[in-house]
Amino acid sequence: MNEALQTYLKDMQFTGDLKKDIEAFFAAHEDDETLAHTLSVASEAKRVATLYGADPVKAEQAALLHDISNVVPVAVMLDLAKKLSIEIMDEEYSYGRIVHQKLSKAMARQLFNITDLEILDAIECHTTLKAEASLMDKVLFISDKISWELPGDHQYLLEARYKVDELKLNEGILIYLNQVWDNRSKLKLIHPWLIQARAELMSTFPELETERFVLRQIIHDDANDIFQTFSLDEVTKYYDVESFTNIEQAEKLIQTWHHRFENTQAIRWGSL
């Protein structure tokens, strides 16, 4: 163990029961608030993991450990990260608090002897997520967010919960990421990992299923159907276009819809 972490042990005697050890850890640091949040996230992570076929035991363990670095004063987080040889991004220097997720990973490994990479990696990105996130990463990330009991009305959190319960995990995550992005001018930092995770999810076309249809992305193979529709005057009179006279116009329109989706300007569904 790196001796820089010795001070945070507080003469603890570990029992091998992670939940009991976490409770004792936060009690030793007189941090009842983080403990309450941790237990709430652990319960939610176990539930969400079960919904999506992830390992609920690992999800619970990751959640129990995700905020253990909260016992470290914010003023010394960057310094501690350096002593632990944690890679610090340039952007993280502008808001040192964000390294707490990396510190929690290091503390989980060195204080609590966690060696499971799936658990450690989920802890490392529990605040920001990251591109190419694993299912466990996503379970812990969204469980951390929808477990918050914030004062006031936070409709986006309710919507994220609904999506998670509807087995639309990525859509639930994207609701939260979009909320952060829309409020970026008010925040101290939009972490590069969050930006990359959002961009990746935005590039995945969302499918919507109703009782009668599956709404999905319009593709090149739909060009003939698009042409048949947009060649009708009774259709195009409602659009600002002339009726199509060749299939290449339909192909160009599909390409335009793709570009608008990729640039997050608009979205157009087709149906099965």
C-alpha positions as CSV (number, residue, x, y, z in Angstrom):
1,M,0.0,0.0,0.0
2,N,1.2,3.5,-0.8
3,E,2.0,5.2,2.5
4,A,0.2,8.3,1.4
5,L,-3.0,6.3,2.0
6,Q,-2.1,5.1,5.5
7,T,-3.8,8.1,7.2
8,Y,-7.1,7.2,5.7
9,L,-7.2,3.7,7.3
10,K,-8.0,5.2,10.8
11,D,-6.8,2.0,12.5
12,M,-9.6,0.0,10.8
13,Q,-9.9,-3.8,11.3
14,F,-11.3,-5.2,8.1
15,T,-13.8,-8.1,8.5
16,G,-14.0,-9.3,4.9
17,D,-17.7,-8.2,4.7
18,L,-17.5,-5.3,2.3
19,K,-20.7,-3.6,3.4
20,K,-19.8,-3.7,7.1
21,D,-16.3,-2.5,6.3
22,I,-17.6,0.4,4.2
23,E,-20.0,1.4,7.0
24,A,-17.1,1.3,9.5
25,F,-14.8,3.2,7.1
26,F,-17.3,6.1,6.8
27,A,-18.1,6.0,10.5
28,A,-14.4,6.3,11.3
29,H,-14.3,9.4,9.1
30,E,-17.6,10.7,10.5
31,D,-19.1,10.9,7.0
32,D,-22.7,9.8,7.4
33,E,-23.9,11.7,4.3
34,T,-21.6,9.8,1.9
35,L,-22.5,6.6,3.6
36,A,-26.2,7.2,3.2
37,H,-25.7,8.0,-0.5
38,T,-23.4,5.0,-1.0
39,L,-25.9,2.5,0.5
40,S,-28.6,4.0,-1.7
41,V,-26.5,3.6,-4.9
42,A,-25.5,0.1,-3.9
43,S,-29.1,-0.9,-3.6
44,E,-30.0,0.7,-6.9
45,A,-26.9,-0.8,-8.7
46,K,-27.9,-4.3,-7.6
47,R,-31.4,-3.8,-8.9
48,V,-30.3,-2.3,-12.2
49,A,-27.6,-5.0,-12.7
50,T,-30.3,-7.6,-12.3
51,L,-32.5,-5.9,-14.8
52,Y,-29.8,-6.0,-17.5
53,G,-28.1,-9.3,-16.8
54,A,-25.0,-7.8,-15.2
55,D,-23.5,-9.3,-12.1
56,P,-25.5,-7.8,-9.2
57,V,-22.8,-8.7,-6.6
58,K,-20.1,-6.9,-8.5
59,A,-22.4,-4.0,-9.2
60,E,-23.1,-3.7,-5.4
61,Q,-19.4,-3.9,-4.6
62,A,-18.5,-1.2,-7.1
63,A,-21.3,1.0,-5.7
64,L,-20.1,0.5,-2.1
65,L,-16.7,1.7,-3.1
66,H,-17.4,4.4,-5.7
67,D,-17.2,7.4,-3.3
68,I,-14.7,6.2,-0.7
69,S,-12.4,9.1,-1.8
70,N,-14.9,11.5,-0.4
71,V,-13.0,11.2,2.9
72,V,-10.1,13.0,1.2
73,P,-10.3,16.8,1.5
74,V,-10.9,18.3,-2.0
75,A,-7.9,20.6,-1.5
76,V,-5.5,17.7,-1.4
77,M,-7.1,15.4,-4.0
78,L,-4.8,16.4,-6.9
79,D,-1.7,16.1,-4.7
80,L,-2.8,12.6,-3.5
81,A,-3.5,11.5,-7.0
82,K,0.1,12.5,-8.0
83,K,1.5,10.6,-5.0
84,L,-0.4,7.5,-6.2
85,S,0.9,8.0,-9.8
86,I,-2.6,8.5,-11.1
87,E,-2.6,10.0,-14.6
88,I,-4.2,13.5,-14.4
89,M,-5.6,15.1,-17.5
90,D,-5.0,18.8,-18.2
91,E,-8.7,19.5,-17.9
92,E,-8.8,17.9,-14.4
93,Y,-6.3,20.4,-13.0
94,S,-9.0,23.1,-13.6
95,Y,-11.4,21.2,-11.2
96,G,-9.5,18.9,-8.9
97,R,-12.6,17.4,-7.4
98,I,-13.2,15.4,-10.5
99,V,-10.2,13.1,-9.8
100,H,-12.2,11.6,-6.9
101,Q,-13.4,8.8,-9.2
102,K,-9.8,7.8,-10.0
103,L,-8.8,8.1,-6.4
104,S,-11.7,5.9,-5.4
105,K,-10.4,3.2,-7.8
106,A,-6.9,3.4,-6.3
107,M,-8.3,3.3,-2.8
108,A,-10.5,0.4,-3.6
109,R,-7.5,-1.5,-4.8
110,Q,-5.0,-0.5,-2.1
111,L,-7.2,-0.2,1.0
112,F,-9.9,-2.8,0.3
113,N,-7.8,-5.2,-1.9
114,I,-10.2,-5.1,-4.8
115,T,-8.5,-6.8,-7.9
116,D,-11.5,-7.3,-10.2
117,L,-10.9,-5.0,-13.1
118,E,-14.6,-4.8,-14.0
119,I,-15.3,-3.3,-10.6
120,L,-12.3,-1.0,-10.6
121,D,-13.0,0.3,-14.1
122,A,-16.6,1.1,-13.2
123,I,-15.5,3.0,-10.1
124,E,-13.0,5.0,-12.2
125,C,-15.7,6.5,-14.5
126,H,-18.7,6.5,-12.2
127,T,-19.0,10.3,-12.4
128,T,-18.2,10.9,-16.1
129,L,-18.7,7.6,-17.9
130,K,-16.4,7.1,-20.9
131,A,-16.5,5.9,-24.5
132,E,-16.7,2.1,-25.0
133,A,-18.1,1.8,-21.5
134,S,-18.8,-1.7,-20.3
135,L,-22.3,-2.7,-19.0
136,M,-20.9,-2.6,-15.5
137,D,-19.6,1.0,-16.1
138,K,-23.1,2.0,-17.3
139,V,-24.9,0.3,-14.4
140,L,-22.8,2.1,-11.8
141,F,-22.9,5.4,-13.6
142,I,-26.7,5.6,-14.0
143,S,-27.4,4.1,-10.5
144,D,-25.2,6.8,-9.0
145,K,-27.3,9.5,-10.8
146,I,-30.9,8.2,-10.3
147,S,-30.2,7.5,-6.6
148,W,-29.8,11.1,-5.8
149,E,-32.5,12.7,-3.6
150,L,-32.2,16.3,-4.8
151,P,-34.4,19.1,-3.5
152,G,-36.8,20.5,-6.0
153,D,-38.1,19.1,-9.3
154,H,-35.6,17.3,-11.5
155,Q,-37.7,16.0,-14.4
156,Y,-34.6,14.7,-16.3
157,L,-33.8,12.3,-13.4
158,L,-37.4,11.0,-13.4
159,E,-37.2,10.5,-17.2
160,A,-33.8,8.7,-16.9
161,R,-35.3,6.3,-14.3
162,Y,-38.3,5.6,-16.5
163,K,-35.9,4.7,-19.4
164,V,-33.8,2.4,-17.2
165,D,-36.9,0.6,-16.0
166,E,-38.1,0.3,-19.6
167,L,-34.8,-1.6,-20.4
168,K,-33.5,1.4,-22.4
169,L,-30.3,1.9,-20.5
170,N,-28.4,3.9,-23.1
171,E,-31.4,6.3,-23.6
172,G,-31.6,6.8,-19.8
173,I,-27.9,7.6,-19.7
174,L,-28.2,10.0,-22.6
175,I,-30.9,11.9,-20.9
176,Y,-28.5,12.6,-18.0
177,L,-25.5,13.4,-20.3
178,N,-27.6,15.8,-22.4
179,Q,-28.7,17.6,-19.2
180,V,-25.1,18.1,-18.3
181,W,-24.2,19.2,-21.9
182,D,-27.1,21.7,-22.0
183,N,-25.9,23.3,-18.8
184,R,-22.2,23.3,-19.7
185,S,-21.9,27.1,-19.5
186,K,-22.8,26.9,-15.8
187,L,-20.3,24.1,-14.9
188,K,-16.7,24.3,-13.9
189,L,-15.7,21.4,-16.2
190,I,-17.2,19.1,-18.8
191,H,-14.9,16.1,-18.6
192,P,-13.5,14.8,-21.9
193,W,-14.6,11.3,-21.0
194,L,-18.2,12.6,-20.7
195,I,-18.0,14.4,-24.0
196,Q,-16.7,11.2,-25.7
197,A,-19.4,9.0,-24.0
198,R,-22.1,11.3,-25.1
199,A,-20.9,11.5,-28.7
200,E,-20.7,7.7,-28.9
201,L,-24.3,7.3,-27.6
202,M,-25.5,10.1,-29.9
203,S,-24.1,8.2,-32.8
204,T,-26.2,5.2,-32.0
205,F,-29.5,5.6,-33.6
206,P,-32.4,5.0,-31.1
207,E,-35.1,2.6,-32.0
208,L,-38.6,3.1,-30.7
209,E,-41.1,0.3,-30.4
210,T,-44.8,0.7,-30.3
211,E,-47.7,-1.8,-30.3
212,R,-47.8,-1.6,-34.2
213,F,-44.4,-0.4,-35.3
214,V,-40.7,-0.6,-34.8
215,L,-39.3,2.9,-35.6
216,R,-35.7,2.7,-36.8
217,Q,-33.2,4.5,-38.9
218,I,-33.9,5.0,-42.6
219,I,-31.2,3.3,-44.6
220,H,-30.1,3.2,-48.3
221,D,-32.3,0.1,-48.9
222,D,-35.3,2.3,-48.2
223,A,-34.6,4.5,-51.2
224,N,-37.2,3.0,-53.4
225,D,-39.9,3.4,-50.8
226,I,-38.8,7.0,-50.2
227,F,-38.9,7.6,-53.9
228,Q,-42.4,6.1,-54.3
229,T,-43.7,8.4,-51.5
230,F,-41.9,11.6,-52.5
231,S,-42.8,11.2,-56.2
232,L,-46.5,11.8,-55.3
233,D,-47.7,15.4,-55.6
234,E,-50.2,14.9,-52.9
235,V,-47.3,14.2,-50.5
236,T,-44.8,16.8,-51.7
237,K,-47.3,19.6,-51.6
238,Y,-46.8,19.5,-47.8
239,Y,-43.0,19.8,-48.1
240,D,-40.9,22.5,-49.5
241,V,-39.7,20.2,-52.4
242,E,-40.7,19.3,-55.9
243,S,-42.0,15.8,-56.5
244,F,-39.1,13.4,-57.1
245,T,-38.5,12.2,-60.6
246,N,-35.6,9.7,-60.0
247,I,-34.4,7.5,-57.2
248,E,-31.1,9.4,-56.8
249,Q,-33.1,12.2,-55.2
250,A,-34.4,9.7,-52.6
251,E,-30.8,8.5,-52.0
252,K,-29.7,12.1,-51.5
253,L,-32.5,12.8,-49.0
254,I,-31.6,9.7,-47.0
255,Q,-28.0,10.9,-46.9
256,T,-29.1,14.3,-45.7
257,W,-31.1,12.8,-42.9
258,H,-28.0,10.8,-41.9
259,H,-25.9,13.9,-41.8
260,R,-28.4,15.8,-39.7
261,F,-28.5,13.0,-37.2
262,E,-24.7,12.7,-37.0
263,N,-24.5,16.4,-36.4
264,T,-27.2,16.2,-33.8
265,Q,-29.4,18.6,-35.8
266,A,-32.5,16.4,-36.4
267,I,-33.7,12.8,-36.4
268,R,-36.0,11.0,-38.8
269,W,-37.3,7.5,-38.3
270,G,-38.6,4.9,-40.6
271,S,-40.8,2.0,-39.6
272,L,-41.0,-1.8,-39.9
